[in-house]
Amino acid sequence: MSDTEQVRGPLLDVRDLHAGYGPVEVLHGVDFTVGHGEIVVILGANGAGKTTTMRAISGTINRRGALHFGGRDITKESASEIVQCGIAQVPQGRGTFVDLTVEDNLRVGAITRNDADVAGDIERWFDVFPRLKERRTQKAGSLSGGEQQMLAIARAVMSRPRLLLCDEPSLGLAPIVVQELFRTLQQLNDEEDVAVLLVEQNANLAIEVADRVYVLETGSIAASGDAAQMRDDESIRKAYLGY
């Protein structure tokens, strides 16, 4: 992160975040940040609260605390308002509109935009994912799992977000497809300066692309640090990296 980015503060600043479902609180005062142009990874066991964190940021569940994005208080904003301010999510399980065509899914992703570049962006993402171009008139439900995940990512970035939330993008996919998806995320980050907050079961792969890492345990942050530092931490290696 540059000195200029440090002066202007983080892109996403989350403080004392509490969230859950009904009477059950899953997150208990979580604090973390995502800097401009950073890739930040949240690691944690099943049930630690990773997906709840993503849903709380995107405004799809009730939460309390303080969330600021680009200096703007989004704590009380709705899911649609949060998308409009520059946050897009690739949810766990892909979440494509299965009865819409591939191209129509991409148009839905750009629904908050009122510019003339939507068609150009669709063709751009067809260039990034040629398999989607081949299937542009097919219903999304007829695609393979890997193709649906590609579509989910392309649809999310059609809104031209400044921050992309990715919840378990590799889930259920073949290793070669996972490598392709992660290359695309890195390309987005490098070329478009899109920050990424990533929850990922493949901890080894996730930590390789990350700038910083947080470890979530039973709804609280248990550890955090630079990716290289966390990779060298023996307890992190044993618990999440398998060596």
N, C-alpha and C positions, 0 to 999 in steps of 0.2 A: 504494500500500500504506500502511495506517495505521501510526501509531507503535506501537500495541498489537501489530500483526502483526509488526513488526520485532523487538519485545521477545521475543515467543514463538518466534521463529525461523521458517524456511521450512517449508512443508507437506511438500515433497519435497526432500531434500538428498542429492545423488549425488556421491561422492568417489572418485577414482582407479578409475573403472569400466573393467574389461577384460571383453570378451566376444567370442565368435566361434562358429565351427562346426568341431568336430573340432580339428585342429591349426592351423587358420587363425584368427588373432586379428584381429578387425575393429576393435574399440575399444581404444585405447591410453591408458588413464588419463584418462578423461573426467570433468570436474567441472562440475556445474551445479545450479541450484536452481529450484524453482517455489514462489512464495509463496502464501499463503492467498488464494483468490479471483482469482488472476492468470490471464491467458492468455499462455503462453510458446510461442514458435515456434522450431523448429529448422529452419534452412535448410541446404542442401547439395546438391552434384551427385549424380547417380546413383552408387551405390557408396560414398558417403561414410560410411555407417554409421547412417543415420537410423532405418531399420526395425529394425536390430539393437539400437539404443538402446531403442526401445519394447519389444521382446521381452525385453531384459535386465531392464527395470523390472518388467514383468508376470510375470517368473519362468518364461518358457517356453523359455529357453535358459540354458546354464551361464554364470555370470558370477562375477567376483570384484571386490572393492573394498568400499565401504561405502555402503549405501543406507538412509536413515532416512526414515520417513513419519510425520508428526505426532509426531516425537520417538521413534518406535518403530523398532528395528533390524529391517529386513526382508530383510537381505542373504541370509540362509539360508532364507527362507521359501518355501514352494511357491506355485505359481500360484493354487491355490484359497485358500490363506491370505491371499495378497495381495489377492484380490478381497474377502474377508471384512473386511479392515482398511480398505477404502474406495477401492480403485483399480479402475477398469473400463477396458477397451480396446475401441475400434472398430478392428479390424485392417484392414490393406490388403487390398482385394478383398472387403470387407464381411463375409464369413464368416457369413452367415445359415444357419440350418438349413433347407435347401431343401425337405426332405420334410415339415416341420412347417408348420402354418398360421401366419398372421401372429400371431394371438392366442397360440398355444402358444409361439412364439418369445419373446414378451414374458414369458410365465410362466417360461420357462427363465431369462431375465435376472434374475428375482426369486428364484431357487432358494435363495439364501443367506439369504433373509428368512423370519422366522416370525411376521409380523404380519398383521393383518386388512385392511391398506390396499392389498394388491396389486391387487385388482379396481378400486379407485378410481384407482390409478396407471395401470392399463391404459386406463381411460376418459379419463384426463387426456391421455395421449399420443395417443390417438385424436382428441382435440380439437385437439392441436397439429398432427397430421398426418392431416387428414380422409381423404386417399386410403387410408391404412392402415385406417381404420375401414370404408371401403367394401369393403375386401378382407380383412376380419378372418378369414374362414373359408377363404380361398384359401391354397394352399401358397406358401411364400416363393419357391420357385423359379420361380413363374409371374409374379412381379412384374418391373417394369422395373428398370433399373439404379438410377435415382434413388429409386424406391420401396424397393428393397433397402437402399440407404444410409440412408434415413430409418428403416427398421426396425432396422438395425444400431445406430444412435444411440439410438433409443428402447429397444431391448433392453438396451444397456449402462447406461443411466441408471435402468433398473428396479431395479438393485441399490442405488440411492441413494448413488452414490459421492461422495467429496469431491474426487477427481481423475479426470478423464476423459482417456485417452490416445487421440488421433485420428491415425491413420496414413494420409495421403493421401486424405482423405474426398472430394475432388473428382474423383478419378481416373476418367476415362471418362464424365463426366457433362456434360450440356448446361449452358451458362453460367447460364441462368435457374434451374435446379435447384441449382446450386452456390450462388447467391446466397441461395436459400431455406435451404439447409443452414447456411450461415454465420450467417444471422439467428437460426436456432434455437440454435446454439452460443453466440452472444452473449446470447440470452435466458436460457439455462441459467446462464451465468456471472453475469449481472446479477441475476436473480430468485432463483436457488437458491444462489448463492455457490459454484458448482462450479468449481474450478480446472481449466484445460485445458492440456495439453501437446500441441502440434499440429505434426505433420510435414506439409508441404503443398507440392505442386509449383507451385501458383498463388501465387507469392511475394508479388505485389502485394496480393492479397486477404488473405493471411495476415497480412502486416505491418500492414494497416489495422486489424485487430481485436486485435493483440497489445499487451501491456504491455512485454514484453522479448523480445529475439531472441538466439539463439545461432547461429553459423555453424560447421558441422561439415565438416572437410576430412580425408579419408583417415583417419578414426577418431580425430581429435583436434579440440578446440575451437580454432578459428582466430581468432574474434572474438566479442564479445558486447556488448550495450548496450541502452538503452531503444529502443523501436521507432522513435520520432521521430529519435533520434540515428543509428540504423542506416539509416533511410530517407534521411537527408541525407549519408551516407557515400558518396563517389563510387565507391569500389571495390565496395561492396555493390550500389549501384544498377546499375553496369555488369554485374556478374557474375550478379545474381539478379533484378533488377527491369527490366532491358531498356531503360534510358535513361541 
